Amino acid sequence: MDPGRTYDVLVAGGGNAALCAALTARSAGASVLLLESAPRHFRGGNSRHTRNLRCMHDGPAHPLTGSYRAEEYWQDLLDVTGGRTNETLARMVIAGTAGCRDWMTAHGVRFQPSLGGALHLSHTNAFFLGGGKALINAYYRAAARLGVEVEYDAEVRDLDIADGRFRGASVARDGRAEAVRARTLVAASGGFQANLDWLRDAWGAAADNFLIRGTPYDTGRVLRALMDRGARTTGDPTQCHAVAIDGRAPRFDGGIVTRVDCIPLGIVVNARAERFHDEGEDLWPKRYAIWGRLVARQPGQTAFVVFDARARGLFIPPMLPPVEAPSIRALASELGLEPAALERTVAAYNAAVRPGAFDHTQLDTCSTAGLTPPKSHWARRLDRPPFCAYPLRPGITFTYLGVAVDERARIIWQDGKPADNLFAAGEIMAGNILGQGYLAGLGMSIGTVFGRKAGEEAARRARN
């Protein structure tokens, strides 16, 4: 980093969206400085914990099977967001995913067939060979080849914006503040989920029981600076990509290996041993991200998924083994639940199960009758020991409060005008598309499409 130089494009962030922006801008001939607040061995933000991105395609295309056309993609997004999405920007992302795999491959990313388990993603999501860490490493190698300058342990603390135009940033590095000047800024520094005080402002005391699945470096400092300078925001601060994860996971950075995917195959109870939601309402990729918020509303922000021996081998297990016992009563004792209460809940559920053809790969005919809440699919009696459970806590992936942008990835000011030389990509603007809910792989899709768009537009603006 040369404090005396004025760069064409300054990229704040070090994950997928930031790298896509940096690679695109540099390929267009711009000088690019990328600032990653994490140390080198933690580089990549939440992207290093990912496994895939959601892609539209009209027919089989390695590694995708079948087809996943734009309208089906759009309907899936409408379903999970309840219509809380900017259709123009959402359709831009959907269309952009059609050609992104070739671009990714050209920059070193490799793909593999979809993973097994309970995710049903072979026709919708392209899996990265080696996961998100391999993708991030490939992009950093490509950045080095192209001549993108990268600084680690370099946190953007403040922004120099005058009369609506970006002029530079204040960067903390090696214990001191340095000023960096650039003609344009791409803000790709993530949400605010690692800022526990900000989470507490939004959620109250419940936030003290949340676990942060990803990087501890997503503190929202750049987002706050943009908000303070007059950027229009979008999204609700309490809305986020939140999944149910193993309650024994670390406070930060547990990653995808802490996610619990067996919820459709069992029942979920709270600390009172009571069920509180339909575990089988839809296919898991469309509904797994509701469970973080559901658990967050329970006493102590705690729940437990209970299943029996028949569910073994039907889901991708998390890192830690389940709690196991020979009976429901013994399992309750292991979990700290009232044994009689859990026995009543399981007995009521078992009595409500109706015969059907079980198939965990699709919406099957196994359901309950006369039970509140119902279990709409994959309902089988819990009667085959050993009985198992995972403790659950809300795992926050990223928050949806962010800056509003237009189709050129330009940040919008509060007066509705687009910024002259400020662009955004990734989680910091994902709330434009995700007003609520989540689809597996969509965060990477948003970051890839808007990262490339922001890099293209920033390079063009710097030249002019």
Disulfide bonds with the S-S distance in Angstrom:
none
